[in-house]
Amino acid sequence: MKKVVIIMGSLSDEPVCREAANALEELGVPHAVRVCSAHRTPVALRDIVFGAEKADAGAFICIAGMAAHLAGAVAALSVLPVVGVPVASGGLGGLDALLSTAQMPPGVPVAAVAVNGGRNAALLCAQMLAIGDGALRQALKAARAGMAQKITEQDAALQARLSD
């Protein structure tokens, strides 16, 4: 199975990164986590991206706040899918990061998920990898069924409380 490489711009992004990593672990998707800045360590970022491609990675998740150029920098270096996760930081609550992530020039796509949406980024990457991986596709179906079951149980508990 191909690996997902999660890159966060700084350790302050770790809570969002943990959500992504946990979702990948639940699905059995191998992953690596790195801290690297598009602006402060661009050579290291290039080395991480090229190394991941040589190691047959399947996708990148880039987690960053404020200007959030990390996903764009990775997308400029790779033809693999890049999912950007804008982080709520600074005075704009993540809107600046969302716009930076979503406004890419033609030919350099980045998928943008919800502000602080680490889990959704991981699930989107898993869905992309599942195109060629039947076992992963089944794991995703089971995860969806589990989510539905949880809601059904919550509704049953609510109905029981309301009928008392």
Buried (B, 14 or more C-beta within 10 A) or exposed (E): BBBBBBBBBBEEBBEBBBBBBEBBEBBEBEBBBBBBBBEEBEEEBBEBBEEBBEEEBBBBBBBBBBBBBBBBBBBBBBEBBBBBBBBBBEEEBBEBBBBBBBEBEEEBEBBBBEBBBBBBBBBBBBEBBBEEBEEBBEBBEEBEEEEEEEEEEEEEEEEEEEEE
